[in-house]
Amino acid sequence: MALNFFDQFMSPIYLGIPLIALALTLPWVLFPTPTSRWLNNRLLTLQGWFLNRFTYQLMMPINTGGHKWATIFASLMLFLISLNMLGLLPYTFTPTTQLSMNMGLAVPLWLATVLIGMRNQPTAALGHLLPEGTPGPLIPVLIIIETISLFIRPLALGVRLTANLTAGHLLIQLIATAAFVLLPLMPTVALLTGTVLFLLTILEVAVAMIQAYVFVLLLSLYLQENV
């Protein structure tokens, strides 16, 4: 029984073809596309307002040199939110519960911010490895610690997103299974369990949006250090 709880995180395969590619491309089909009309509909207006506010809040602390990343961050934010939200629907697969995919997003973007810092301001980029005013005997130790913390950043990005979504999906399945089992035995307890399940589902919707925002926000902070 315990193994069945983790079957939902296995990449679906149909006729020997992995369907994760379909799960990754489906969100882009659902986005409304701009029209040639002078006035947009309510959905397009809401989407434009959300992207404008998000981009403004994200790019405000970053100087002008980092504003070229606005399109990448906005697209990544929409992509992650769509994947996380669609994964909450029944009989769907959540690609962001796969650590390999999250690391595939985190490592190249983190490495790009580091390389930009090394190219544009190498002295300041290397200066982050040694805090100002460090005593002489602690310099080698602090350099090693800061270097390790630098390389742990992409791992933390991927693991944070994977762990939060995986834990939420497991909790939902556990409580749903408990409510289903208790329904013929103790209907009152099953009703209370169903109420908890409903509240947990609302919480998971918030977690799906927050984790996508945190992923992009941390990338913007890494970029801010190197621009």
C-alpha positions in Angstrom: 0.0 0.0 0.0 2.8 2.4 0.8 4.4 1.9 -2.6 1.1 2.9 -4.3 1.3 6.4 -2.8 4.5 7.1 -4.7 3.2 5.8 -8.1 1.8 9.2 -8.8 5.3 10.6 -9.0 6.4 8.1 -11.7 6.7 9.6 -15.2 3.7 8.3 -17.3 4.6 6.1 -20.3 2.2 5.2 -23.1 3.2 2.6 -25.7 6.8 3.1 -24.6 6.7 6.8 -25.1 7.3 9.1 -22.0 4.4 11.5 -21.7 6.4 14.1 -19.7 7.0 16.0 -22.9 3.3 16.4 -23.3 2.9 17.5 -19.7 5.5 20.2 -20.3 4.0 21.6 -23.5 0.4 21.5 -22.5 0.5 24.7 -20.3 1.7 26.8 -23.2 -1.4 25.7 -25.2 -3.7 27.0 -22.4 -2.4 30.5 -22.3 -4.5 33.1 -24.1 -2.8 34.6 -27.1 -3.0 38.3 -27.9 -5.4 39.3 -30.6 -5.3 42.0 -33.3 -8.3 43.9 -31.7 -7.8 47.3 -30.1 -9.3 46.2 -26.8 -8.5 42.8 -25.2 -10.9 40.6 -23.3 -10.9 40.3 -19.5 -8.6 37.3 -19.4 -5.9 38.9 -21.6 -6.2 42.1 -19.5 -5.8 40.2 -16.3 -2.9 38.3 -17.7 -1.2 41.5 -18.8 -1.8 43.2 -15.5 -0.3 40.2 -13.6 2.8 40.0 -15.8 3.4 43.8 -15.5 3.0 43.8 -11.7 5.2 40.7 -11.3 7.9 42.0 -13.6 7.9 45.4 -11.9 8.2 43.9 -8.4 10.9 41.5 -9.5 13.1 43.9 -11.5 12.8 46.9 -9.2 15.8 46.1 -7.0 18.0 45.1 -10.0 19.8 47.7 -12.0 19.3 48.3 -15.7 21.8 45.6 -16.9 19.6 42.8 -15.4 16.3 43.9 -16.9 17.0 41.8 -20.0 16.2 38.8 -17.8 12.6 40.0 -17.3 11.2 37.9 -20.2 13.0 34.8 -18.9 11.8 35.2 -15.3 8.2 36.1 -16.3 8.0 33.0 -18.7 9.5 30.8 -16.0 7.1 32.0 -13.4 4.0 31.4 -15.6 5.4 28.0 -16.6 6.0 26.8 -13.1 2.7 28.1 -11.8 0.8 26.3 -14.6 2.6 23.0 -14.0 2.0 23.2 -10.3 -1.6 24.1 -10.6 -2.4 21.5 -13.3 -0.8 18.9 -11.1 -3.5 19.4 -8.5 -6.2 18.2 -10.9 -7.2 14.5 -10.6 -5.5 12.0 -12.9 -2.7 14.4 -13.9 1.0 14.3 -13.6 3.1 17.0 -12.0 6.5 17.3 -13.8 7.8 19.7 -11.0 7.8 16.8 -8.5 10.8 15.3 -10.5 14.1 16.5 -9.0 15.8 15.9 -12.4 13.6 18.4 -14.1 13.9 21.0 -11.4 17.6 20.7 -11.3 17.6 21.1 -15.1 15.9 24.4 -14.7 17.9 25.6 -11.6 21.5 24.7 -12.6 21.7 26.4 -16.0 20.0 29.6 -14.8 22.1 29.8 -11.6 25.3 29.1 -13.7 24.3 31.9 -16.1 24.1 34.4 -13.2 27.5 33.3 -11.9 29.1 33.5 -15.3 27.6 37.0 -15.9 29.2 38.1 -12.6 32.5 36.6 -13.4 32.5 38.3 -16.8 31.2 41.8 -15.8 32.7 42.3 -12.4 35.1 39.4 -11.5 36.5 41.2 -8.4 33.1 41.8 -6.8 32.0 38.2 -7.7 35.0 36.7 -6.1 34.7 39.1 -3.2 31.4 37.4 -2.1 33.5 34.4 -1.1 35.3 36.4 1.6 33.3 38.8 3.9 35.0 42.1 4.7 36.9 42.3 8.0 37.5 38.5 8.2 40.4 37.6 10.6 43.5 36.2 8.9 43.3 32.7 10.3 39.7 32.3 9.3 40.2 33.3 5.6 40.9 29.8 4.2 38.0 28.2 6.1 35.5 31.0 5.1 36.5 30.8 1.5 35.8 27.0 1.5 32.5 27.5 3.3 31.3 30.3 1.0 32.3 28.3 -2.1 30.3 25.3 -0.8 27.3 27.5 -0.1 27.6 28.9 -3.6 27.5 25.5 -5.3 24.6 24.4 -3.0 22.3 27.1 -4.3 21.0 25.3 -7.4 20.6 22.1 -5.3 18.5 24.1 -2.8 16.4 25.5 -5.5 15.5 22.2 -7.0 15.1 20.3 -3.7 12.9 23.0 -2.2 10.5 22.9 -5.2 10.4 19.1 -5.3 10.1 18.6 -1.6 7.2 21.0 -1.1 5.1 19.7 -4.0 5.8 16.1 -3.2 4.9 16.5 0.4 1.7 18.3 -0.5 0.6 15.6 -3.0 1.4 12.8 -0.5 -0.7 14.5 2.3 -3.6 15.0 -0.1 -3.5 11.3 -1.1 -3.2 10.1 2.5 -6.1 12.2 3.8 -8.3 11.3 0.8 -7.6 7.6 1.3 -8.4 8.0 5.0 -11.7 9.8 4.2 -12.6 7.1 1.7 -11.9 4.2 4.2 -13.7 5.9 7.1 -16.8 6.8 5.1 -18.7 3.5 5.6 -17.4 3.0 9.1 -17.5 6.5 10.8 -19.3 9.0 8.5 -18.9 11.9 11.0 -15.1 11.4 11.2 -15.0 11.0 7.4 -16.9 14.3 7.0 -14.3 16.0 9.3 -11.5 14.4 7.3 -13.1 15.6 4.1 -13.2 19.1 5.5 -9.5 18.9 6.3 -8.9 17.6 2.8 -10.7 20.6 1.3 -8.7 23.1 3.5 -5.5 21.3 2.6 -6.3 21.5 -1.1 -6.7 25.3 -0.8 -3.4 25.4 1.0 -1.7 23.4 -1.8 -3.0 25.8 -4.4 -1.3 28.6 -2.4 1.8 26.5 -2.1 1.9 25.8 -5.8 1.9 29.6 -6.6 4.2 30.5 -3.7 6.9 27.9 -4.6 6.9 29.1 -8.2 7.4 32.7 -7.1 10.1 31.7 -4.6 12.0 29.8 -7.3 12.1 32.8 -9.6 12.6 35.3 -6.7 15.8 33.5 -5.6 17.1 33.4 -9.1 16.5 37.2 -9.3 18.5 37.6 -6.0 21.4 35.6 -7.4 21.3 37.8 -10.5 21.2 41.0 -8.4 24.5 39.9 -6.7 26.2 39.5 -10.1 24.9 42.4 -12.1 
